[in-house]
Amino acid sequence: MANNQFNRKIILTEDGSHTLYVPELDEHYHSIHGAIQESMHVFIQSGLYFIDRLNNISILEVGFGTGLNALLTLFESRKNKLNIAFTSVEKYPITLREIEQLNYRSVLKGSDDDFIKLHDVKWGEHVAIDQRFSINKLECDLVDFFPKEMYHLVYFDAFAPSLQPKLWTEDIFRRIYQSMHKNGVLVTYSAKGFVKRNLKAVGFKVTKIPGPPGKREMIRAIKS
């Protein structure tokens, strides 16, 4: 069941795709310069395209949010014939009303059924969306999440460190590091200095790379 702790508003971003805005936090789920554009740059192009092309890829996402990252990853699994097991952690699922109002289905052609399927999946159940892509959505706080699987790629898409500092700590990054395969990759939109230091402290090799439109830099970290 969706948690209604936040009062969210649907906002149109510059690339024509929607994001959600939380007035209480003055925070958007995606960049106002383009939700789809940001997700593609940070997670698909800088993450999924960067890792060695494996036959079976295990991905952990911190922050299911609107489901946009999962949707784009599903499309990539089909386009590039990648078998992907996708796990996503989310404390505050969005509501059915919000899901129905988001415009990803019209902006991303052919995504009607896929977008609804991803949101219809019951929390805590590992479900195959098609022959190549499966998803397990976990409704919990990242602080209480202890991975039982090993991951090749991590989409770290929590709210900003200034708003959720407890999610950007050495303890959290260490737990994630230990759950990743050798040469596993973590990508995040943040480029904060203390985030970089915390990632390095637990063993990641950290690089700042060009960010999406509206953001100069982002972080890619590798378990070397």
TAQUI-V816147 format. One record per backbone hydrogen bond with DSSP energy under -1.0 kcal/mol. CO is the residue of the C=O (numbers start at 0). NH is the residue of the N-H. If there is no record, write none. Layout:
BEGIN
CO|NH + CO|NH
END
This chain:
BEGIN
8|20 + 10|18 + 12|15 + 16|12 + 18|10 + 19|28 + 20|8 + 21|24 + 21|25 + 21|26 + 26|21 + 30|33 + 31|13 + 33|37 + 34|38 + 35|39 + 36|40 + 37|41 + 38|42 + 38|43 + 39|44 + 40|45 + 42|47 + 43|48 + 46|50 + 54|82 + 56|84 + 57|151 + 57|152 + 58|86 + 59|154 + 60|88 + 61|156 + 63|66 + 66|70 + 67|71 + 68|72 + 69|73 + 70|74 + 71|75 + 72|76 + 73|77 + 74|78 + 75|79 + 76|81 + 82|56 + 83|133 + 84|58 + 85|135 + 86|60 + 87|137 + 88|62 + 94|98 + 95|99 + 96|100 + 97|101 + 102|106 + 103|107 + 107|110 + 110|114 + 111|115 + 112|116 + 113|117 + 114|118 + 115|119 + 116|120 + 121|124 + 126|134 + 131|83 + 132|128 + 132|129 + 133|85 + 134|126 + 135|87 + 136|123 + 137|89 + 137|139 + 140|143 + 141|144 + 150|180 + 151|184 + 152|59 + 153|186 + 154|61 + 154|156 + 159|162 + 159|163 + 163|166 + 164|167 + 168|172 + 169|173 + 170|174 + 171|175 + 172|176 + 173|177 + 176|179 + 178|150 + 180|183 + 183|222 + 184|153 + 185|220 + 186|155 + 187|218 + 191|195 + 192|196 + 193|197 + 194|198 + 195|199 + 196|200 + 198|203 + 199|202 + 204|221 + 206|219 + 208|217 + 211|214 + 215|210 + 217|208 + 218|187 + 219|206 + 220|185 + 221|204 + 221|223 + 222|182
END
